[in-house]
Amino acid sequence: MNATSQAVFISYASQDAEAAGRICEALRTAGIEVWFDQSELRGGEAWDRQIRRQIHDCRLFVAIISAHTEARHEGYFRREWRLAVERTADMAEDVPFLLPVVIDDTRDATARVPDRFREFQWAHAPDGRVPAAFVEQVQSLLVEPPSRASTGSISPSARRVQRDAPSRTKRRSLILGAPVAAVVVVGVAYVAIERSGFLRRGPVPQLTMAVRTTTPAATKSIAVLPFIDLSEKHDQEYFSDGLTEELIDRLAGAPGLKVIARTSSFEFKGKNEDVRSIARKLDVANLLEGSVRRSGQSLRVTAQLIRAADGTHLWSHSYDEYVSDIFKVQEAIAEKVARELESALDSGPAERAQTTNLQAYDAVQKGTYLRRRSETGDDDKALALFQEATRLDPGYALAWEKVAGVYFFKGYMGVLAMADARSQALSAIQRALAIDPNLAQAHALLGSIYRDFDWNWRAAKDEFDTAARLDPNGGYGADAGYLNWILTGDISSEIASLQQDLVRDPLRTGTLFGLGISYWAGRRYAESADTYVRLLELNPRYSGVASLYAQSLLFMGQYENALATALSDPDKSSQLGVLPCIYWKLGRTAESDTALRELERDAAKRADNVAEMTACRGETDQVFVWLERAYRERQAGLQNVKFDPYLLSLHQDRRFQALLRKMNLSE
């Protein structure tokens, strides 16, 4: 067998990229074909297919082991390891495949690796520097049977247990209390709400996903890091955050300039991380950072543009102005950065509506800060600030949009009666658009009102299309894509839009959350499960994943795994959204009955979810009792009824067709 005709796959943690590169270079010099990933993990089905295909087709899987892999409970390299182990379960015993390589003083006997790794001989390559004997060992493994370690081999049945065991359930997170019936609408609304800052989230832990980029990003790419509050009282964080967001929005309008969105940039707030590491994770060539010092009406803003490859300061400047000149400072910084990156700012989406009233501007910035902080009572405090801004400047369109957003959120989450929330939100958003018809986010929010409160599909589509036209980089394509699924059952456009959003905002966990739900809605259950795993690698405490992950496993027929995953969710209410069906599929009827009765007690908000669980149990008449209740109460999840995977068996029932007609979904 010709060794050069067989590829080697090198799997490594991002911190070990240099050592892995040395190993790759040595093997390629010897004429061995190597698949060595050097690009950032973008996410999405195309990326997953490529990884799976390479691991499936490679002749030898080289796993780089070090203190970095020992310290990481999660990381993309561990997913690659799992795929490699799963492949060995289907291979002949005498086929060489795995080669663990230790690059530091990590001990073979105690290394935290899959048990399967211990069945193969290990190699050592300190810091990736390999002697000729190492290359010869690789060449021999490509053409000769491997030498097994003394532990022997795993029986086929044992491998099957290992492959099917719920190994991922130890890293589940909390799940929203929203009904599982509403998962698709929750997912899309989650992205939309997160875009405007109207979402409660716990603190985001240190990133754990192994993102690796060793080649320079495109020159015309930038991330604006959160400006630091250096004011004497350290009470201007809302102001510095607001300045950062304004700069992101201003730069995002430059043609040909890739600008990382707020969510990903703010992941690094308060973290003392090397600029080169940040740039690799965000796949940008430049970073803008700075500080704000405010005292009374005096303002000093310092900004500096950094080339990430070598840390060189391309430009820096300090602005000493009055606070009332903050808009002039924002424009000056944005235009200077754009000139340095050879981009123009004279085209792109219309600028966000502004105000000349500093007090109104301040109120909006404080309210936005509170909404993102999301502590008890912050909703109402933020609403009062937004309303104060509209009083101070009735022509401040953005303030009216913020008011509408709070009311929409309250109605969507059931905090406020739907009719009251709709009335207040619609009134405020109409005021915003009367002032500034080109405010993209206002059109998107109006579309959400039409879709989620009115079930007016045509009007919703018009508003989403308008938002996307006004701001092509605003991420509004997912709204239109979700609406298309509601009407046609084709969710491909939403999935494509979410995947594209990950390019601009690679660390936005809300986008991954929506993507996982969209895969499930499109009956692509394995991809849905994989997406939830990737999300948890970024944030193990992310709210809203465990029971949804269990739901994906349920539809894959992995009932035991689904049960273990659901029960790992600490939120019992969320478990109930899927447990009645899981228990039923396992033949545990009594436990299914108990779980369903508990779910029914919360039917005021979850009638659509109860309908799903009764559909799973084959109780068709009861399904329509609950669907009718959800219709009367206009529960959000019901808009998914036409293509809900739980309800597909009902499509020929005349009662189902009657419901679709009442919801204007029969066409």
N, C-alpha and C positions, 0 to 999 in steps of 0.2 A: 504494500500500500504506500502511495506517495504521500509523505507527510505534508508537503506544501499544498495539497488539495483539500486539507481538512483545517477548518478554522478553530482557533482558540478564543473562548469568551473570557474576558477578565472582568471580575466583579469586585468592586472596592468601595469603601466609604470616601466621601468627598475629601476628607482631610488627608487621605493617602494617595491623592491623585499623582503627586510627583513620583512616589515610589512605584506606583502602578505603571506610570509612563516609562520608567527605566526598564521595567520587566518587558513591557510591550516592545520597546526599541530593540532590546537584546534578541527577542524572539524573531522580530521582523528581519533583523540583520542576518539571522541564520536561515532566512527563507521561509519562515513559518507564517502562515496567514493568521492575523489576529483581529478579532472584533473588539475594539477598544473605544468605549463610549466617552466622548468628550463634549457633549452638549447638555444644556440644562434640561431637566425633566419638564416637559411642557404639559404633560397630561393628555388625556383623551385616548380614544380607541386606536388611532393610528400609531401612537407611541407604544401603547400596550401590545399591539400586534407585533410591532417590530421587536420588542424585547422578548416576547414569547417565541417568536420565530427563530431569533438568533440562538436562544438557549436550546430550543428543540433541535436545531440543525447543527450546532457546533459539535466538534469531535471531542473537545476537552474543555471542561469548565474549571477555570482557575479562580479560587476564592482567596482574596487578600485578607489576612487576619492580623489584627494589631490591637493596641490599647484602645484605638478609636472604635473599632467594631465591638470591643468588649463593653465600652461605656454606653453604647447606643442600643436601647431596647427596641427602637424602631429605626427605620431607614430603608431606602429603596434597595440597598444591597441585600438586606435580609429577605425582601420579597424575591429577589433574584435567587437567593439561596433556596428558598422554598420551592421555586419553580424547578431548580436543578434537582432537588431531592425527589420531587414528584416524577420527574422524568426517569430517574433511576428505577422507580418502581415498575416501569414497563420495559426495562432493558434486560438483555441477557446478562447472566452473572459474570461472564468473562469479557464484557465490553468495558474498556477504560473510559472514564468520563470525568471524575472529580479529582482535582489536585488542590488541596488546601496549602497555602503558602504563608508562612509567618514572617513578617518583616521587622519585628522587634523582639523583645524578650518575653512576649506572651508565651505561657507554657502550653504545650500541646495537650497535656492531660487534663488541664482545668479550663481550657478555652470554652467560651460560651458559643457553641456551634451546634447545628443539628447532629443527632446521634449518627446519622448516615455518614457524615464526614469522617468519622473515626474508623470507617472500614477501609479507608484508602491511605496509602503512604503520604506523609506530609513532607513538604520541602521548606527550606529556610533560605530567605534572601534578605539579609539585613538592609533595611532602607531601600529595598528594591534593587540593590547591586548584586547581580547574579554572576556566579562563576560559570565556566564552560560546562562543568558537570551538570548544572541546572538545565541548561539548554539541551544537553544530551538526554537528560531525564524526560523532558517534555517530548523530544523527538521519539524516544522509545515508547512513551505512552500513546503516541499517535499511531504507532504501527504494531505494538505488542500488547498482550493481555496485561492488566494491572496486577500489582502485588498487593494482596489484601492485608489489612492490619489484623492483628490477632483476635479481634472481637468477632470475627466471622460475619456472615451475611444475615440480613433480615429476611424472614420468610415472607412469601407473597401476602399471606393474610395479615401479618404484622404491618407490612407496608401499607396495606389498604386501611388499616385502623389509623396509622399515622397520618395518611393523606386526608382521611375524613374527619379526624378529630377536630373539635372546635378550638384550635390553637389560638385564634384571634380574640376569643371572648374575654381574655384578661385585660384587654385595653379598650373596653367600651366606654362610652361617655353618657351623660344625661341626654334625655330626649325631650323635645317640647311636649307640652300637654295637649297639643292640637291633635285632632283625630287622625288616625292613619288614612282614613278616607280622603282627607284633604292634603295628602302628602305632596301632590303635584302643585296644587295652588299654593301650599305653604312654601314649597321650594322656590317657585318663581317669585312669589311675594317676598320671600326671604331675601332674595337677591335685590329686588327693587327697594325693599325697606332698608336693607343694609346700605344701599347706595346713598340713601338720604340720611343715614344715621339713626333710623327709627327701629333699632333692634337691641334687645337686651342680650348681652353676652358677658360671660365671665372673663377673667384675665386670661390672656393668651400666653401659654408657656413658651419657653425657648424652643425654637424650631428644631425638629428632629429629622426632617426629611433630608436624605442625602442628595443635595443638588450639586451638580458638578459641571463647571464650565471652565475649560482651560484655554479656549481660544477667545480672542478679543471679540466683544460684542460690536455691533455696528457703531460707527463713530457718532452718528446722529441719534443717540439714545441717552436718556437721562432719568434719574430718579431724584426727586426732591425730598430730602430727609426732613423730619420735623424740626423746625427752628426751636432753639432752646430759649427758655424764659430766664433772662439774667436780671430781671427787675429786683430791686432791693427786697421787696416783700414776697417775691415769687408768687404773685397773684395774677399774673398775666398769661398763664398757660393757654387759656381760651383764645387770647389775642394772637399768640405765636402760632397756635394750631391753625387759626383762621387764615393767617398770612400764608402759611404753608399750603393750605388747600387752594387759596386764590392763585398762588403761583403755579400749582399743578394744573388748574383749569386754564390759566392763561397760556401756558406752554403747550397744553394739549391741542390748542388750535393751530399750531404751526404745522404746515404741510411738510411731510417727510421726516418729522421728528417723532421718535418713539418716546413716549412719556409714561412712566409707570404710575398706575393709579394710586389713590390715597391709601387704600386698605393695605397693599403690600408695602408701601413706603413707611407707613406708621407701625408696621411690625417691629421696626428697629428703634422705636422711640424709647429712650432711656437705657439703651444697651450700648455698651462700650465695645463695639465690634469693628474690626479692621475694615477700612473702606473697600479693599480688594475683595474681601469675603462677601460683603454686602453686594458689591457689583456682580460677583459670580452668581449669587442666588437670584438676583433680579435680572441678570443678563443685560446689563447696560455698561456703556463705556465711560459714562460721566456721572458725577454726583454733585448736587447742589446742597450745601448745608449752611447754617447761619445761626444767628441769635437775635433776640429782641430785648431791648432794655427800655422800659417805659417808666417815666416819673412825671406825674401830673400830665401836662400837655406836651412834654418833651419826649421825643422818640429817637432812639438810635437803633438802626437795623444794620447788621453786618452780614454780608453774604459772600460765599466763596464757591467757585466752580472748580471741581477736582477731576483730573483724569485718573480713572481708577487703576489703570494698568500699573502705574508707578507712583501714584500719590501726588503727582505734580499739581500745584495750584495754577490753573490756567488764568484765573482772574479772581480778584477779591476787591471789595469796596465796602465802605461804611457810609451810611446815610444818616445825617443828623437833621431831623425835621420836626415839625409839629405833628401831633397825632392826626390832625385834620388833613394832613398831606399823605396819609397812608396809601391812598389809591395811586398817587403819583409815584411813590416808592415801589409799589408792586409792579407798575408798568415799566419803570426804569430797570428793575432787576430782570424781568422777563425778557425785555428787548435786548439787554446786554448779553444774557445767556444765549439767546437765539442767534445773535450775531457771531458769538464765539463758535457756535455749532453750525454756522452757515445756513441758518434757516430763516425764513421770513415769517412775520406774524400778521401779514396783511390779508390773510384769507383764513378759511376755516369757519367753525360755527360762530354764531353771534355771541358776543360777550354776555356774561351773566349780568342780569339787571343789578345796578348799583344804586347807591344813595349818596347824596352829599351831606346827609345828616349823620354826624359821627356817633351821636347817642343811639340812633336807630341801628347803625352798623354794629355798634358794640353789643346791643341787645341781641341781635341775631347771632353774633359769634358766641356769646355766653350761652344762649339757648341751645345752639348746635352742640357745644361742648357738653352741656348737661345731658342731652339726648344720647350722646355716645357714651357718657359715663354710666347712665342708666342705674342709678341708685334709687332707693325708695323715695318716691315723691318727685323725682326729676322730670317726669312727664309733665306734670302740672306746672312746675316751675318754668320749664322751657316754654310751654304754651303761653304763660303769662308774659314772658319776655318777648316772644314773637308778636303777641298782640300789642304789647307796648311799642314795639318797633313800627307796627302799622299805624298806631296813634301818632307817633312822632313824625312819621313820613308816610302818609296814606298812599303815596305813589311808589312805594318800595315793593316792587313785584315779588322779589325773592322772599320777603318777610311774609307776604300773603301765602306763597307756596308752602312755607314752613308751617304756618297755621293749619293749612289744609292737610298737610302730612300727618300732623299729630292727631287730628280728628279721624283721618282714615285709619291710622294705626289702632286707635281706641275702638273703632267699630269693628275692624277686622279681627282683633283679639277678643272681642266680646266684652270689653271694659265698659263700653257705652252702647246703648241700644242702636241697632243698625240704622233705623230711620233717622234718629237724631244725629248720629255720626255722619251719615250721608248728606243731610241737609247742611250741616256746618262745613263739611269738607268741600262740597260742591260750591257753596257760596264763596268761600275763600279762594278756591282755585280759579273761579270765573273772574274774580277781582284781579288776580295775578295776571291772567292772560289778557284782560282788557288793558292793563298797563303795558305789558310786554308780550305781544303775540309770538315772539321768537324764543321764549324761555322753554327750552326743550324739556327740562325735568317737570315743568308744570303740565305740558301735554302728556307726558308719560303717566303722571299721577291721575290726570283726568281719565286717561284710558283705563287705569286700574279701577277707578270708581265705576265706570261704565261696565267693566268686565265683572268685578267682584260683587258690586252692590246691585247693579241694574240688570245684568245678563243681557246687555245691549251689545251684541258681538260686533256689529258693523261699526258702530260709533267708536268702540274700543279700538278696533283695527285702525281706523283713520287716525286716531290720536297717537298710537304707537308708531305708525308710519311717519307721522309728522315729526315726532321726537327724534327718530332715527335719522331723518333727513336733515334736521337742524343740527344735530350733534352725532355724526357717524361713529365717534369714539366713546359715546356715552353708555354703551352696553344695553341699549334698548331693544336690540334684536331678539333677545330672549323673551321679552314680553310678547312680541308679535308671534314668535315661534310657539310659545305655549298656547296662545289663542288659536293658532292653526291646528294644534293637536286637539283642542276641545271640539273644534268644528269638523275636522277631517280624519283624525286618528293618526296623522303623519307628524311625528315629533322630531324628524330629522333636522329640520331647520333650527329648532330650539337647541338641540344638541350641538350643532355646528356653531351656533352663536355663542354658547357657553364655552366651547373649546377655544373660540377666538378670543373671548374675554380673558381667558387664562394667559394668553400671550401678553396682554397689556397689564394684567394684574395677577401674576403667577402665584402669589401667596394668599389669594383671596379665598378663604375656606368656604365662604358663602356660595361661591360659584361652584366649587366641588360638591357642596351639599345639593345644589340644584341639579347638577349634572347627574349625580347618583340617582336622584328621584326621576329624572327624565329618562335615564336608561331603563329604570324599572317600568315606567309608564309605557315605554316602547317595547316592553317584554324582552329586554336584553339584560336578563337578571344577573348573569355572571359579571358583566361589565359594571353593573350597578354595585355589586358586592365589592369588586376590586376598587371602585372609586371611593367607597366608604372607608376602606382600609387605608387608601392614600390620604384621605382627609384626616384620619386619626393619626397618621404619621406626622402631620403638621401640628395637630392640636388634639392630644388624647382626651382632653376634657370638653371637647366640643359638644354643645347641647343639641340633641336631636338626631343622634346617629344609631345608637344601639338597637332600638326596636325596628328602625328602618332597615338596618343591615340584616336583622333576623327575618324581616319580611322578604328580602331578596333570597335568602337561603331557603325560606319556605317555598318560594316559587321555583327554586331549583330542585326541590324534592329532598333537600337535606334537613329532614324534620328534627332529628336529634340535635344537630348543630344549631338549627334555628331556635330550638327551645333553650339550649344553654346560653345562646347569645341574648335572647330576650330576657331571661331571668337574671342576666348580669347587669341589666339596666337598673340603676338604683331608684328610678322613678316608677312606682307601681302603676300609676295612671297610664303611663306610656306603654308598659307591658301589656295592659289590658287591650290596647288597640290591635294586638296581633295574637295574643295567647289563645283566645277561644278557637281560632282556626288551627293553630299549631297542635293544640291538644286533640282536636277533632281528627286531624290527619294521623295522629299517633294512636288513635283508637282509645284515648283516655276520655271517654264521654263525660263522666262525672266532673272531672276537672274543667272540661270545656264549658259545661253548664254553669259551673260556679263563676268562672271568669266572665262569661257572657252576662250573667245577672249583675255582676259588679259594674260592667261596662254600661249596662242599661240605666243604672242609677245616675249616670252622668250624661244622659241622653239629651239634655237641654242644649248641649253644645256638640253632641257626638252622634246624632241620629243616623247620619250618613255612614259613620263607622260601624254602628250596630248593624246596619243593612249589609255591609260588606261581610261581617262575621256570620250573619245568618245565611248569606248566600253561600259562603264556604261550607256551611253545614247542610246545604241543600233544602233549606226551609223557605221555599219560594214565596208563599203567601205572606209570611212574616217580613220578608225582604221589602215587599211593596208597602206594608204598613209603615215601616221605618223610612222608606224613601219619600212617602207622602208627607210624613212629619217634617223631614228635612226640607221639603219643598215649601211647606207652609211657613217655616221659620227662616227660609232663605239661607240655609247654612252653607258656608263657603265651599266645602268639599263637594257639594252636589254638582257643581258645574263640570266636574270630571266624569259625570255619570256615563256619558256615551261610550267612553273607551276605557273605563276603569277595569283593570285586569281581573278584579274580583267578580265583576258583573257581566262578563262577556257571554255567559250561558243564558242570559235573560233577553238577549236582543230580539228574539222572535216572539216574545210574549206581548200580547196586545196592550197590557198595562204599561209595559216599558215604552212602547211606541207612543202611547198617550202622554206619558211624562215628558218625553222628548219634545212633543209638539207644544206642550205648555211652556217649555223653556226655550222655544225657538231653535231647537237643535235637530229637528226632524229632517232637514234637507241634507 
